[in-house]
């Protein structure tokens, strides 16, 4: 299983944060080799004030 640098991540954003601004950087490692070592990132299925989390945030699947 992938190992993350931190057990838990959190971030606070200003109300007027610019669209596309970096919010949080996270990194994971996998001890496997080749394609099995590949780590992909995605957002969980959360909601913010009734709207899907994905309507407010996005994550780059390859880099996190």
mmCIF file of the N, C-alpha and C atoms, coordinates in Angstrom:
data_MODEL
# 
_entry.id   MODEL 
# 
loop_
_atom_site.group_PDB 
_atom_site.id 
_atom_site.type_symbol 
_atom_site.label_atom_id 
_atom_site.label_alt_id 
_atom_site.label_comp_id 
_atom_site.label_asym_id 
_atom_site.label_entity_id 
_atom_site.label_seq_id 
_atom_site.pdbx_PDB_ins_code 
_atom_site.Cartn_x 
_atom_site.Cartn_y 
_atom_site.Cartn_z 
_atom_site.occupancy 
_atom_site.B_iso_or_equiv 
_atom_site.pdbx_formal_charge 
_atom_site.auth_seq_id 
_atom_site.auth_comp_id 
_atom_site.auth_asym_id 
_atom_site.auth_atom_id 
_atom_site.pdbx_PDB_model_num 
ATOM 1   N N  . UNK A 1 1  ? 0.839   -1.196 0.000   1.00 0.00 ? 1  UNK A N  1 
ATOM 2   C CA . UNK A 1 1  ? 0.000   0.000  0.000   1.00 0.00 ? 1  UNK A CA 1 
ATOM 3   C C  . UNK A 1 1  ? 0.877   1.251  0.000   1.00 0.00 ? 1  UNK A C  1 
ATOM 4   N N  . UNK A 1 2  ? 0.421   2.331  -0.613  1.00 0.00 ? 2  UNK A N  1 
ATOM 5   C CA . UNK A 1 2  ? 1.189   3.575  -0.603  1.00 0.00 ? 2  UNK A CA 1 
ATOM 6   C C  . UNK A 1 2  ? 1.404   4.095  0.820   1.00 0.00 ? 2  UNK A C  1 
ATOM 7   N N  . UNK A 1 3  ? 2.514   4.766  1.035   1.00 0.00 ? 3  UNK A N  1 
ATOM 8   C CA . UNK A 1 3  ? 2.837   5.373  2.318   1.00 0.00 ? 3  UNK A CA 1 
ATOM 9   C C  . UNK A 1 3  ? 2.892   6.880  2.107   1.00 0.00 ? 3  UNK A C  1 
ATOM 10  N N  . UNK A 1 4  ? 2.146   7.621  2.914   1.00 0.00 ? 4  UNK A N  1 
ATOM 11  C CA . UNK A 1 4  ? 2.104   9.080  2.805   1.00 0.00 ? 4  UNK A CA 1 
ATOM 12  C C  . UNK A 1 4  ? 3.090   9.710  3.773   1.00 0.00 ? 4  UNK A C  1 
ATOM 13  N N  . UNK A 1 5  ? 3.624   10.869 3.401   1.00 0.00 ? 5  UNK A N  1 
ATOM 14  C CA . UNK A 1 5  ? 4.580   11.582 4.236   1.00 0.00 ? 5  UNK A CA 1 
ATOM 15  C C  . UNK A 1 5  ? 3.964   11.967 5.577   1.00 0.00 ? 5  UNK A C  1 
ATOM 16  N N  . UNK A 1 6  ? 2.692   12.276 5.594   1.00 0.00 ? 6  UNK A N  1 
ATOM 17  C CA . UNK A 1 6  ? 1.969   12.643 6.813   1.00 0.00 ? 6  UNK A CA 1 
ATOM 18  C C  . UNK A 1 6  ? 0.764   11.726 6.973   1.00 0.00 ? 6  UNK A C  1 
ATOM 19  N N  . UNK A 1 7  ? 0.377   11.466 8.203   1.00 0.00 ? 7  UNK A N  1 
ATOM 20  C CA . UNK A 1 7  ? -0.798  10.627 8.448   1.00 0.00 ? 7  UNK A CA 1 
ATOM 21  C C  . UNK A 1 7  ? -2.095  11.367 8.128   1.00 0.00 ? 7  UNK A C  1 
ATOM 22  N N  . UNK A 1 8  ? -2.082  12.700 8.270   1.00 0.00 ? 8  UNK A N  1 
ATOM 23  C CA . UNK A 1 8  ? -3.280  13.502 8.037   1.00 0.00 ? 8  UNK A CA 1 
ATOM 24  C C  . UNK A 1 8  ? -2.867  14.845 7.465   1.00 0.00 ? 8  UNK A C  1 
ATOM 25  N N  . UNK A 1 9  ? -3.649  15.374 6.556   1.00 0.00 ? 9  UNK A N  1 
ATOM 26  C CA . UNK A 1 9  ? -3.380  16.663 5.931   1.00 0.00 ? 9  UNK A CA 1 
ATOM 27  C C  . UNK A 1 9  ? -4.557  17.593 6.166   1.00 0.00 ? 9  UNK A C  1 
ATOM 28  N N  . UNK A 1 10 ? -4.286  18.868 6.330   1.00 0.00 ? 10 UNK A N  1 
ATOM 29  C CA . UNK A 1 10 ? -5.357  19.854 6.410   1.00 0.00 ? 10 UNK A CA 1 
ATOM 30  C C  . UNK A 1 10 ? -4.843  21.170 5.844   1.00 0.00 ? 10 UNK A C  1 
ATOM 31  N N  . UNK A 1 11 ? -5.772  22.015 5.416   1.00 0.00 ? 11 UNK A N  1 
ATOM 32  C CA . UNK A 1 11 ? -5.409  23.312 4.852   1.00 0.00 ? 11 UNK A CA 1 
ATOM 33  C C  . UNK A 1 11 ? -6.528  24.296 5.132   1.00 0.00 ? 11 UNK A C  1 
ATOM 34  N N  . UNK A 1 12 ? -6.166  25.543 5.273   1.00 0.00 ? 12 UNK A N  1 
ATOM 35  C CA . UNK A 1 12 ? -7.144  26.625 5.419   1.00 0.00 ? 12 UNK A CA 1 
ATOM 36  C C  . UNK A 1 12 ? -6.974  27.549 4.234   1.00 0.00 ? 12 UNK A C  1 
ATOM 37  N N  . UNK A 1 13 ? -8.100  27.998 3.687   1.00 0.00 ? 13 UNK A N  1 
ATOM 38  C CA . UNK A 1 13 ? -8.073  28.847 2.502   1.00 0.00 ? 13 UNK A CA 1 
ATOM 39  C C  . UNK A 1 13 ? -8.691  30.196 2.792   1.00 0.00 ? 13 UNK A C  1 
ATOM 40  N N  . UNK A 1 14 ? -8.115  31.259 2.238   1.00 0.00 ? 14 UNK A N  1 
ATOM 41  C CA . UNK A 1 14 ? -8.782  32.554 2.358   1.00 0.00 ? 14 UNK A CA 1 
ATOM 42  C C  . UNK A 1 14 ? -10.065 32.536 1.519   1.00 0.00 ? 14 UNK A C  1 
ATOM 43  N N  . UNK A 1 15 ? -11.020 33.328 1.916   1.00 0.00 ? 15 UNK A N  1 
ATOM 44  C CA . UNK A 1 15 ? -12.302 33.357 1.226   1.00 0.00 ? 15 UNK A CA 1 
ATOM 45  C C  . UNK A 1 15 ? -12.149 33.750 -0.240  1.00 0.00 ? 15 UNK A C  1 
ATOM 46  N N  . UNK A 1 16 ? -11.194 34.601 -0.548  1.00 0.00 ? 16 UNK A N  1 
ATOM 47  C CA . UNK A 1 16 ? -11.016 35.088 -1.916  1.00 0.00 ? 16 UNK A CA 1 
ATOM 48  C C  . UNK A 1 16 ? -9.841  34.397 -2.615  1.00 0.00 ? 16 UNK A C  1 
ATOM 49  N N  . UNK A 1 17 ? -9.585  33.147 -2.312  1.00 0.00 ? 17 UNK A N  1 
ATOM 50  C CA . UNK A 1 17 ? -8.493  32.400 -2.937  1.00 0.00 ? 17 UNK A CA 1 
ATOM 51  C C  . UNK A 1 17 ? -8.700  32.364 -4.453  1.00 0.00 ? 17 UNK A C  1 
ATOM 52  N N  . UNK A 1 18 ? -7.645  32.594 -5.208  1.00 0.00 ? 18 UNK A N  1 
ATOM 53  C CA . UNK A 1 18 ? -7.739  32.629 -6.668  1.00 0.00 ? 18 UNK A CA 1 
ATOM 54  C C  . UNK A 1 18 ? -8.036  31.247 -7.237  1.00 0.00 ? 18 UNK A C  1 
ATOM 55  N N  . UNK A 1 19 ? -8.855  31.210 -8.270  1.00 0.00 ? 19 UNK A N  1 
ATOM 56  C CA . UNK A 1 19 ? -9.150  29.937 -8.949  1.00 0.00 ? 19 UNK A CA 1 
ATOM 57  C C  . UNK A 1 19 ? -7.853  29.350 -9.488  1.00 0.00 ? 19 UNK A C  1 
ATOM 58  N N  . UNK A 1 20 ? -7.682  28.067 -9.292  1.00 0.00 ? 20 UNK A N  1 
ATOM 59  C CA . UNK A 1 20 ? -6.493  27.389 -9.783  1.00 0.00 ? 20 UNK A CA 1 
ATOM 60  C C  . UNK A 1 20 ? -5.281  27.473 -8.875  1.00 0.00 ? 20 UNK A C  1 
ATOM 61  N N  . UNK A 1 21 ? -5.407  28.148 -7.738  1.00 0.00 ? 21 UNK A N  1 
ATOM 62  C CA . UNK A 1 21 ? -4.280  28.303 -6.809  1.00 0.00 ? 21 UNK A CA 1 
ATOM 63  C C  . UNK A 1 21 ? -3.981  26.975 -6.103  1.00 0.00 ? 21 UNK A C  1 
ATOM 64  N N  . UNK A 1 22 ? -2.714  26.744 -5.832  1.00 0.00 ? 22 UNK A N  1 
ATOM 65  C CA . UNK A 1 22 ? -2.304  25.558 -5.095  1.00 0.00 ? 22 UNK A CA 1 
ATOM 66  C C  . UNK A 1 22 ? -2.783  25.672 -3.657  1.00 0.00 ? 22 UNK A C  1 
ATOM 67  N N  . UNK A 1 23 ? -3.414  24.627 -3.175  1.00 0.00 ? 23 UNK A N  1 
ATOM 68  C CA . UNK A 1 23 ? -3.953  24.615 -1.822  1.00 0.00 ? 23 UNK A CA 1 
ATOM 69  C C  . UNK A 1 23 ? -3.097  23.745 -0.916  1.00 0.00 ? 23 UNK A C  1 
ATOM 70  N N  . UNK A 1 24 ? -2.770  22.573 -1.377  1.00 0.00 ? 24 UNK A N  1 
ATOM 71  C CA . UNK A 1 24 ? -2.070  21.601 -0.549  1.00 0.00 ? 24 UNK A CA 1 
ATOM 72  C C  . UNK A 1 24 ? -1.280  20.677 -1.444  1.00 0.00 ? 24 UNK A C  1 
ATOM 73  N N  . UNK A 1 25 ? -0.099  20.319 -1.002  1.00 0.00 ? 25 UNK A N  1 
ATOM 74  C CA . UNK A 1 25 ? 0.719   19.371 -1.737  1.00 0.00 ? 25 UNK A CA 1 
ATOM 75  C C  . UNK A 1 25 ? 0.902   18.145 -0.858  1.00 0.00 ? 25 UNK A C  1 
ATOM 76  N N  . UNK A 1 26 ? 0.678   16.980 -1.399  1.00 0.00 ? 26 UNK A N  1 
ATOM 77  C CA . UNK A 1 26 ? 0.888   15.755 -0.635  1.00 0.00 ? 26 UNK A CA 1 
ATOM 78  C C  . UNK A 1 26 ? 1.674   14.784 -1.492  1.00 0.00 ? 26 UNK A C  1 
ATOM 79  N N  . UNK A 1 27 ? 2.334   13.859 -0.837  1.00 0.00 ? 27 UNK A N  1 
ATOM 80  C CA . UNK A 1 27 ? 3.176   12.934 -1.569  1.00 0.00 ? 27 UNK A CA 1 
ATOM 81  C C  . UNK A 1 27 ? 3.095   11.555 -0.937  1.00 0.00 ? 27 UNK A C  1 
ATOM 82  N N  . UNK A 1 28 ? 3.089   10.549 -1.785  1.00 0.00 ? 28 UNK A N  1 
ATOM 83  C CA . UNK A 1 28 ? 3.057   9.165  -1.312  1.00 0.00 ? 28 UNK A CA 1 
ATOM 84  C C  . UNK A 1 28 ? 4.097   8.358  -2.074  1.00 0.00 ? 28 UNK A C  1 
ATOM 85  N N  . UNK A 1 29 ? 4.553   7.285  -1.443  1.00 0.00 ? 29 UNK A N  1 
ATOM 86  C CA . UNK A 1 29 ? 5.512   6.373  -2.054  1.00 0.00 ? 29 UNK A CA 1 
ATOM 87  C C  . UNK A 1 29 ? 4.940   4.974  -2.009  1.00 0.00 ? 29 UNK A C  1 
ATOM 88  N N  . UNK A 1 30 ? 5.324   4.178  -2.980  1.00 0.00 ? 30 UNK A N  1 
ATOM 89  C CA . UNK A 1 30 ? 4.902   2.794  -3.018  1.00 0.00 ? 30 UNK A CA 1 
ATOM 90  C C  . UNK A 1 30 ? 6.148   1.944  -3.241  1.00 0.00 ? 30 UNK A C  1 
ATOM 91  N N  . UNK A 1 31 ? 6.346   0.932  -2.435  1.00 0.00 ? 31 UNK A N  1 
ATOM 92  C CA . UNK A 1 31 ? 7.559   0.114  -2.488  1.00 0.00 ? 31 UNK A CA 1 
ATOM 93  C C  . UNK A 1 31 ? 7.562   -0.870 -3.658  1.00 0.00 ? 31 UNK A C  1 
ATOM 94  N N  . UNK A 1 32 ? 6.455   -1.003 -4.389  1.00 0.00 ? 32 UNK A N  1 
ATOM 95  C CA . UNK A 1 32 ? 6.416   -1.910 -5.536  1.00 0.00 ? 32 UNK A CA 1 
ATOM 96  C C  . UNK A 1 32 ? 7.278   -1.358 -6.676  1.00 0.00 ? 32 UNK A C  1 
ATOM 97  N N  . UNK A 1 33 ? 7.398   -2.146 -7.743  1.00 0.00 ? 33 UNK A N  1 
ATOM 98  C CA . UNK A 1 33 ? 8.184   -1.767 -8.915  1.00 0.00 ? 33 UNK A CA 1 
ATOM 99  C C  . UNK A 1 33 ? 7.295   -1.539 -10.120 1.00 0.00 ? 33 UNK A C  1 
ATOM 100 N N  . UNK A 1 34 ? 7.782   -0.752 -11.062 1.00 0.00 ? 34 UNK A N  1 
ATOM 101 C CA . UNK A 1 34 ? 7.084   -0.543 -12.330 1.00 0.00 ? 34 UNK A CA 1 
ATOM 102 C C  . UNK A 1 34 ? 5.693   0.028  -12.159 1.00 0.00 ? 34 UNK A C  1 
ATOM 103 N N  . UNK A 1 35 ? 4.749   -0.475 -12.966 1.00 0.00 ? 35 UNK A N  1 
ATOM 104 C CA . UNK A 1 35 ? 3.371   0.014  -12.922 1.00 0.00 ? 35 UNK A CA 1 
ATOM 105 C C  . UNK A 1 35 ? 2.732   -0.187 -11.558 1.00 0.00 ? 35 UNK A C  1 
ATOM 106 N N  . UNK A 1 36 ? 3.137   -1.226 -10.831 1.00 0.00 ? 36 UNK A N  1 
ATOM 107 C CA . UNK A 1 36 ? 2.564   -1.479 -9.505  1.00 0.00 ? 36 UNK A CA 1 
ATOM 108 C C  . UNK A 1 36 ? 2.993   -0.435 -8.481  1.00 0.00 ? 36 UNK A C  1 
ATOM 109 N N  . UNK A 1 37 ? 4.025   0.330  -8.772  1.00 0.00 ? 37 UNK A N  1 
ATOM 110 C CA . UNK A 1 37 ? 4.493   1.366  -7.860  1.00 0.00 ? 37 UNK A CA 1 
ATOM 111 C C  . UNK A 1 37 ? 3.782   2.704  -8.100  1.00 0.00 ? 37 UNK A C  1 
ATOM 112 N N  . UNK A 1 38 ? 2.998   2.774  -9.142  1.00 0.00 ? 38 UNK A N  1 
ATOM 113 C CA . UNK A 1 38 ? 2.325   4.022  -9.522  1.00 0.00 ? 38 UNK A CA 1 
ATOM 114 C C  . UNK A 1 38 ? 1.277   4.407  -8.480  1.00 0.00 ? 38 UNK A C  1 
ATOM 115 N N  . UNK A 1 39 ? 1.288   5.658  -8.078  1.00 0.00 ? 39 UNK A N  1 
ATOM 116 C CA . UNK A 1 39 ? 0.302   6.194  -7.132  1.00 0.00 ? 39 UNK A CA 1 
ATOM 117 C C  . UNK A 1 39 ? -0.546  7.213  -7.873  1.00 0.00 ? 39 UNK A C  1 
ATOM 118 N N  . UNK A 1 40 ? -1.864  7.066  -7.780  1.00 0.00 ? 40 UNK A N  1 
ATOM 119 C CA . UNK A 1 40 ? -2.786  8.036  -8.382  1.00 0.00 ? 40 UNK A CA 1 
ATOM 120 C C  . UNK A 1 40 ? -3.637  8.634  -7.274  1.00 0.00 ? 40 UNK A C  1 
ATOM 121 N N  . UNK A 1 41 ? -3.953  9.907  -7.414  1.00 0.00 ? 41 UNK A N  1 
ATOM 122 C CA . UNK A 1 41 ? -4.690  10.643 -6.394  1.00 0.00 ? 41 UNK A CA 1 
ATOM 123 C C  . UNK A 1 41 ? -6.084  10.986 -6.904  1.00 0.00 ? 41 UNK A C  1 
ATOM 124 N N  . UNK A 1 42 ? -7.032  11.079 -5.956  1.00 0.00 ? 42 UNK A N  1 
ATOM 125 C CA . UNK A 1 42 ? -8.378  11.543 -6.291  1.00 0.00 ? 42 UNK A CA 1 
ATOM 126 C C  . UNK A 1 42 ? -9.036  12.081 -5.031  1.00 0.00 ? 42 UNK A C  1 
ATOM 127 N N  . UNK A 1 43 ? -10.053 12.921 -5.218  1.00 0.00 ? 43 UNK A N  1 
ATOM 128 C CA . UNK A 1 43 ? -10.831 13.448 -4.093  1.00 0.00 ? 43 UNK A CA 1 
ATOM 129 C C  . UNK A 1 43 ? -11.857 12.420 -3.663  1.00 0.00 ? 43 UNK A C  1 
ATOM 130 N N  . UNK A 1 44 ? -12.136 12.400 -2.375  1.00 0.00 ? 44 UNK A N  1 
ATOM 131 C CA . UNK A 1 44 ? -13.217 11.569 -1.873  1.00 0.00 ? 44 UNK A CA 1 
ATOM 132 C C  . UNK A 1 44 ? -14.555 12.188 -2.241  1.00 0.00 ? 44 UNK A C  1 
ATOM 133 N N  . UNK A 1 45 ? -15.628 11.499 -1.954  1.00 0.00 ? 45 UNK A N  1 
ATOM 134 C CA . UNK A 1 45 ? -16.963 11.952 -2.313  1.00 0.00 ? 45 UNK A CA 1 
ATOM 135 C C  . UNK A 1 45 ? -17.567 12.810 -1.222  1.00 0.00 ? 45 UNK A C  1 
ATOM 136 N N  . UNK A 1 46 ? -16.963 13.949 -0.931  1.00 0.00 ? 46 UNK A N  1 
ATOM 137 C CA . UNK A 1 46 ? -17.465 14.841 0.101   1.00 0.00 ? 46 UNK A CA 1 
ATOM 138 C C  . UNK A 1 46 ? -18.382 15.908 -0.451  1.00 0.00 ? 46 UNK A C  1 
ATOM 139 N N  . UNK A 1 47 ? -18.986 16.655 0.457   1.00 0.00 ? 47 UNK A N  1 
ATOM 140 C CA . UNK A 1 47 ? -19.855 17.772 0.077   1.00 0.00 ? 47 UNK A CA 1 
ATOM 141 C C  . UNK A 1 47 ? -19.468 18.994 0.906   1.00 0.00 ? 47 UNK A C  1 
ATOM 142 N N  . UNK A 1 48 ? -19.595 20.164 0.296   1.00 0.00 ? 48 UNK A N  1 
ATOM 143 C CA . UNK A 1 48 ? -19.342 21.437 0.961   1.00 0.00 ? 48 UNK A CA 1 
ATOM 144 C C  . UNK A 1 48 ? -20.590 22.290 0.798   1.00 0.00 ? 48 UNK A C  1 
ATOM 145 N N  . UNK A 1 49 ? -21.260 22.583 1.905   1.00 0.00 ? 49 UNK A N  1 
ATOM 146 C CA . UNK A 1 49 ? -22.506 23.360 1.883   1.00 0.00 ? 49 UNK A CA 1 
ATOM 147 C C  . UNK A 1 49 ? -23.504 22.803 0.872   1.00 0.00 ? 49 UNK A C  1 
ATOM 148 N N  . UNK A 1 50 ? -23.604 21.484 0.823   1.00 0.00 ? 50 UNK A N  1 
ATOM 149 C CA . UNK A 1 50 ? -24.570 20.827 -0.043  1.00 0.00 ? 50 UNK A CA 1 
ATOM 150 C C  . UNK A 1 50 ? -24.086 20.547 -1.457  1.00 0.00 ? 50 UNK A C  1 
ATOM 151 N N  . UNK A 1 51 ? -22.984 21.164 -1.878  1.00 0.00 ? 51 UNK A N  1 
ATOM 152 C CA . UNK A 1 51 ? -22.455 20.959 -3.234  1.00 0.00 ? 51 UNK A CA 1 
ATOM 153 C C  . UNK A 1 51 ? -21.347 19.914 -3.208  1.00 0.00 ? 51 UNK A C  1 
ATOM 154 N N  . UNK A 1 52 ? -21.176 19.156 -4.282  1.00 0.00 ? 52 UNK A N  1 
ATOM 155 C CA . UNK A 1 52 ? -20.094 18.171 -4.320  1.00 0.00 ? 52 UNK A CA 1 
ATOM 156 C C  . UNK A 1 52 ? -18.733 18.846 -4.138  1.00 0.00 ? 52 UNK A C  1 
ATOM 157 N N  . UNK A 1 53 ? -17.856 18.208 -3.392  1.00 0.00 ? 53 UNK A N  1 
ATOM 158 C CA . UNK A 1 53 ? -16.507 18.726 -3.166  1.00 0.00 ? 53 UNK A CA 1 
ATOM 159 C C  . UNK A 1 53 ? -15.815 19.021 -4.491  1.00 0.00 ? 53 UNK A C  1 
ATOM 160 N N  . UNK A 1 54 ? -16.052 18.193 -5.489  1.00 0.00 ? 54 UNK A N  1 
ATOM 161 C CA . UNK A 1 54 ? -15.409 18.367 -6.794  1.00 0.00 ? 54 UNK A CA 1 
ATOM 162 C C  . UNK A 1 54 ? -15.818 19.658 -7.492  1.00 0.00 ? 54 UNK A C  1 
ATOM 163 N N  . UNK A 1 55 ? -16.879 20.332 -7.051  1.00 0.00 ? 55 UNK A N  1 
ATOM 164 C CA . UNK A 1 55 ? -17.261 21.611 -7.651  1.00 0.00 ? 55 UNK A CA 1 
ATOM 165 C C  . UNK A 1 55 ? -16.427 22.757 -7.109  1.00 0.00 ? 55 UNK A C  1 
ATOM 166 N N  . UNK A 1 56 ? -15.686 22.515 -6.007  1.00 0.00 ? 56 UNK A N  1 
ATOM 167 C CA . UNK A 1 56 ? -14.847 23.557 -5.408  1.00 0.00 ? 56 UNK A CA 1 
ATOM 168 C C  . UNK A 1 56 ? -13.356 23.270 -5.524  1.00 0.00 ? 56 UNK A C  1 
ATOM 169 N N  . UNK A 1 57 ? -12.993 21.988 -5.587  1.00 0.00 ? 57 UNK A N  1 
ATOM 170 C CA . UNK A 1 57 ? -11.584 21.586 -5.597  1.00 0.00 ? 57 UNK A CA 1 
ATOM 171 C C  . UNK A 1 57 ? -11.340 20.563 -6.676  1.00 0.00 ? 57 UNK A C  1 
ATOM 172 N N  . UNK A 1 58 ? -10.110 20.488 -7.126  1.00 0.00 ? 58 UNK A N  1 
ATOM 173 C CA . UNK A 1 58 ? -9.704  19.416 -8.020  1.00 0.00 ? 58 UNK A CA 1 
ATOM 174 C C  . UNK A 1 58 ? -8.330  18.936 -7.589  1.00 0.00 ? 58 UNK A C  1 
ATOM 175 N N  . UNK A 1 59 ? -7.973  17.754 -8.035  1.00 0.00 ? 59 UNK A N  1 
ATOM 176 C CA . UNK A 1 59 ? -6.674  17.203 -7.697  1.00 0.00 ? 59 UNK A CA 1 
ATOM 177 C C  . UNK A 1 59 ? -6.032  16.668 -8.977  1.00 0.00 ? 59 UNK A C  1 
ATOM 178 N N  . UNK A 1 60 ? -4.759  16.900 -9.143  1.00 0.00 ? 60 UNK A N  1 
ATOM 179 C CA . UNK A 1 60 ? -4.019  16.380 -10.281 1.00 0.00 ? 60 UNK A CA 1 
ATOM 180 C C  . UNK A 1 60 ? -3.720  14.918 -9.982  1.00 0.00 ? 60 UNK A C  1 
ATOM 181 N N  . UNK A 1 61 ? -4.287  14.010 -10.753 1.00 0.00 ? 61 UNK A N  1 
ATOM 182 C CA . UNK A 1 61 ? -4.227  12.571 -10.454 1.00 0.00 ? 61 UNK A CA 1 
ATOM 183 C C  . UNK A 1 61 ? -2.814  12.015 -10.414 1.00 0.00 ? 61 UNK A C  1 
ATOM 184 N N  . UNK A 1 62 ? -1.900  12.546 -11.213 1.00 0.00 ? 62 UNK A N  1 
ATOM 185 C CA . UNK A 1 62 ? -0.551  12.002 -11.279 1.00 0.00 ? 62 UNK A CA 1 
ATOM 186 C C  . UNK A 1 62 ? 0.366   12.544 -10.195 1.00 0.00 ? 62 UNK A C  1 
ATOM 187 N N  . UNK A 1 63 ? 0.171   13.792 -9.800  1.00 0.00 ? 63 UNK A N  1 
ATOM 188 C CA . UNK A 1 63 ? 1.112   14.419 -8.851  1.00 0.00 ? 63 UNK A CA 1 
ATOM 189 C C  . UNK A 1 63 ? 0.520   14.706 -7.479  1.00 0.00 ? 63 UNK A C  1 
ATOM 190 N N  . UNK A 1 64 ? -0.806  14.615 -7.357  1.00 0.00 ? 64 UNK A N  1 
ATOM 191 C CA . UNK A 1 64 ? -1.426  14.881 -6.078  1.00 0.00 ? 64 UNK A CA 1 
ATOM 192 C C  . UNK A 1 64 ? -1.613  16.341 -5.836  1.00 0.00 ? 64 UNK A C  1 
# 
